[in-house]
Amino acid sequence: MPELNTSSLPDLIFSILFFFMIVTSMREVTLKVEFDVPSGTEIQKLEKKSLVSYIYIGPPTREYRAKLGTESRIQLNEDFAEVDAIHEYIIQERESMQERDKPFMKVSLKMDQNTQMGIVTDVKMALREAWALNIVYSATKRQ
């Protein structure tokens, strides 16, 4: 019985590897705000994270404190932003989604547990004006 020819096996493996490297996209954001996530008891894990857009709220990291102070700031993607920019951010995020996924879009607020409710209320009002009504608050499970 003749032996199985495996000379083309490395080519096949590299082809599959390159396929996954091209198709997969890693979404990473460099955090410019610090946040100590609050804890809770009724926590649910998000199922489809590709439908989630994140808004980070907290005091700036050490490298930005000299310029921005220690008050809580809003970070959208890679940049600091004001409440007025949230509407445009939500529109961009919604446009980047497929049409069938748009109704299931969620906005996750990742914020420091010591953030004043005034800024949170302003963010929620801006989300309401942008018709982003499915809001999720990030938290860790209370021990």
N, C-alpha and C positions, 0 to 999 in steps of 0.2 A: 504494500500500500504506500503511495507517495506521501511525503511530508507536506504539511500545510505551509504555504508560502506566506510569511509574515513580513515581508520587506516593505509593504505599503502601509503597515499599521501605524508607524510614527506619523506619516503624512495625514492619515485620517484623524489621529488624535489632535494634531496641531490645527487642522481645519476646524474641528469642533471647538477647540479652545478659542480660536480667533472669532468664530461665530458668536460665542457667548461674550467675549470681550467687547464686540461691536454692539450687540443688542442690549446688553446690560448697561444701565446708567446709574451711577452712584450720585445721590443728592446729599451733599454735605454743606453745611453752613458754618462759617467761622463765627462763633459767638462773641459778641462785643458787650454783652450784658451778663451779669451774674444772677443766678436765681437759685434759691433754696426752695425746691418744690414742696408745697404743702402736702400733708398726709391726710388720708381719708379712709373710710371703712367700706363704702359702696363703690368700689373701683371696677371698671370694665375695660378690657383690653380692646384697642381698636383693631378691627379685622382687616380693612383694606387701607393701608397707609398711603397709597398713591393718591387717594382722594382727599388727603388732609393737607391743609396749608397752615403753616405755623406763624404765630406772632409771639415774639419774645418780649417780655416786660420785666425790667429790673434795673438795678444800679449799674452804671458802666463798669467795665473791668478796670483794673489798676492803671493800665496804659492810657485810658481815656478819661480818667477822673480829673486830672489836672485841667483839661480843656472843658469838660462837660459837668463837673461837679458830682455829687453823690445822689442826686435825685433820680428816681426811676425814669428810664427812657424806653422807647419803643424801638425794636429792631425788626425790620422786614427784610428778609433774605440777608444780604451782606451789609446793609446800611442802616444807620439810625434814621428814624423818620418821625414826623409829627402825625397827629391824629388825622389831619386832612389827607395824607397820602394813603390811608388805608383803603379808601374807596377805589382808587386806581389800582392798588395792589391786588384787591379781590377781583377786579375785572380782568387783570392780566392772568391771574391764576386760573380763573374760570375759562378764559379763552385757550389756555394751554391744555385743557382737558378735552377728551373726546365728548361728543354730543350726548351720548348715552350716560356718561358719568356725571355730567353737570348737576343734575338734581340731587345727587348724593354727596356733593362737596361738603366737607366739614372744615371748620376753622378751629385749630387748637391753640388755646392761650397757655403758653408756658411762662409763668410769672413767679416772681419771688413772693414768698409768703408774707413779707412785710410791705408789699406794695400798697399804696394808698388806694382806696376804692374810687376816688375821683378819676384817676387815669383809666381804671378798668371800666368804669361807667362810660367815659368818653369813647373808649375803644368799642364797647358794645353798641353804642349809639351809631358810630360810624359803620359798623358791620350791619346794623339794621338798615341804614340808608343804602348800603350796597346789596341788600337782599341776601346777605350771608347769615341765615337764621339758624343754622345748625352749628352751635358753638360747643366745644368740648374743653373742659378745664383739665390740664395735666396735673396728676398727683401721684404720690407713691402710697402703697398700702401701709396703713397704720399697724404697727406691731402689737 
